[in-house]
Amino acid sequence: MELYYPDVEIILLLSHSLSHLSWDPYTATYMTLVVTRL
């Protein structure tokens, strides 16, 4: 299993997370890391 995910999959994952998770420190940190990678 590869650790690399296409940008589209990342965006879909973020959209899924945002629609089901609240804004908490963990989510904010995760999004920051993803945006930094992009």
JOCORCOR-V224003 format. One record per residue. N is the residue number from 1. RES is the residue in three letters. D_FIRST is the distance of its C-alpha to the first C-alpha in Angstrom with 2 decimals. Layout:
N:RES:D_FIRST
N:RES:D_FIRST
This chain:
1:MET:0.00
2:GLU:3.80
3:LEU:6.59
4:TYR:9.00
5:TYR:10.58
6:PRO:13.60
7:ASP:16.95
8:VAL:17.73
9:GLU:14.88
10:ILE:15.99
11:ILE:19.53
12:LEU:18.92
13:LEU:17.25
14:LEU:20.30
15:SER:22.67
16:HIS:21.38
17:SER:21.70
18:LEU:25.11
19:SER:26.40
20:HIS:25.65
21:LEU:25.89
22:SER:29.02
23:TRP:29.54
24:ASP:29.04
25:PRO:28.40
26:TYR:24.73
27:THR:24.11
28:ALA:26.29
29:THR:24.50
30:TYR:21.03
31:MET:22.51
32:THR:24.21
33:LEU:21.09
34:VAL:19.39
35:VAL:22.65
36:THR:22.97
37:ARG:19.63
38:LEU:20.85
